[in-house]
Amino acid sequence: WEGLDGKPVRQRLLVVANRLPVSAHRLKEDSWALEISAGGLVSALLGVKEFEARWIGWAGVNVPDEAGKKALTKALAEKRCIPVFLDEEIVHQYYNGYCNNILWPLFHYLGLPQEDRLATTRSFQSQFAAYKKANKMFADVVHEHYEEGDVIWCHDYHLMFLPKCLKEQNRNMKVGWFLHTPFPSSEIHRTLPSRSELLRAVLDADLVGFHTYDYARHFVSACTRILGLEGTPEGVEDQGRLTRVAAFPIGIDSERFIRALELPQVQADIKGLKERFSGRKVMLGVDRLDMIKGIPQKLLAFEKFLEENAHWHEKVVLLQIAVPTRTDVPEYQKLTSQVHEIVGRINGRFGTISAVPIHHLDRSLDFHALCALYAVTDIALVTSLRDGMNLVSYEFVACQDSKKGVLILSEFAGAAQSLGAGAILVNPWNITEVAAAIGQALDMSPEEREKRHRHNFSHVTTHTAQEWAETFVSELNDTVIEAQQRIRK
Ligand code: ADQ
């Protein structure tokens, strides 16, 4: 993008996601404390010089009063963030209800939660209405801040209706939509009562992106089978208008992880961990405590491994770090107790006075502590039942250049498409297979580990988050130009 003087111009990018990348805590009536969370998307966009990002989203707090809203808006503006205020009722129906109770499990092939299946079915229409209403509220805020030439990048399953709302307000907006979860087979998507409306709303975007080619293919076949539209190699065509559909696999800011390993504080943590677990091989799991991550299945596979390999008792330890999410939801509470129960049983069966086989932490670790853990790990266990991509596998690889540990990776994580050749791929439902993979990883020769690590490390360091964001936005710019040229012809 060049200006009249030939110099690159920074293009404004409005990133719209359900949550802003900050957490807000109210200190007084008119003052807020903000903490920026350095997630993948934030570092991806900070690294891209060609455009200047503003964030639009919900701050995750209910702010009922005007004074509070005004103060929060002002505080967020300094972080280039613009809030969308959602009240408790809409959060309940749109976010907890339609997004997390319906779309999240469906897109991960889990179906509706067992306990309240009928209740969910009954409240479906009201939740979908709240979903549309919330999406319209996001669109209104975008519209208020939009300037001609801006690129609008909508994120994830929370905002599938947003492309439609935006284009209704202004057909000329450049709108891209990216899904961070899998897009399921059209046979699964068909079961959703609002299947057609959602697909049509997404198709209003100029560019639709997924992590993998398979998800993109599923989306296109949902459009052809459910809407009867034409799928082309480029995307989906409806009465001469093309919506471009493609795969844009995300990456991480690998340099940030590699640099962190040099810090004295991280080096000290690494030394401490090595002493703590000396004489034992370290296996690591880092997940949000969510059904999709397959934590109980991972624990059962480890139990099976211990049952069959007495010579490894006391010589291997599994560190499972699980950040609790959605703790108010019964299904998630049940998952937590289930995990605790299995951990207790395995430690009871295989632990000794001096050592337990599993250390399980129900919490989040800070970035530096996480880097140190990744660096001392011999085997990372990523056993998601479904996962859009899974960045933990990438982060582990980035921190392993001296150790060259082994990645055991679920074939149902998007990352299997990119790191499959270096990892040991497993079906997480098959605990015999996962237990065998643990044995294979522990016995792997240094040459084999080196070879596999090289493959993965070169992928992770070349397919970065910055490159992902740049590619998506430049593709979106090109798509809009091509569409304008087609219309002129
Ligand atoms: P998530 O489901 O959150 O993301 P993932 O890609 O693994 O899954 O990212 C999790 C992030 O949280 C990682 O950066 C990880 O370091 C961090 N994290 C997890 N547990 C932690 C802990 N205990 N302490 C500290 N940090 C922890 C969604 C999709 C994924 C997709 C991403 C990005 O579900 O499939 O890869 O978006 O598109």
Residues whose N, C-alpha, C, O or C-beta is under 5 A from the ligand:
A	BS01	ADQ	H180 I250 V286 D287 R288 I321 A322 V323 R363 S364 L365 D387 G388 M389 N390 L391 V392
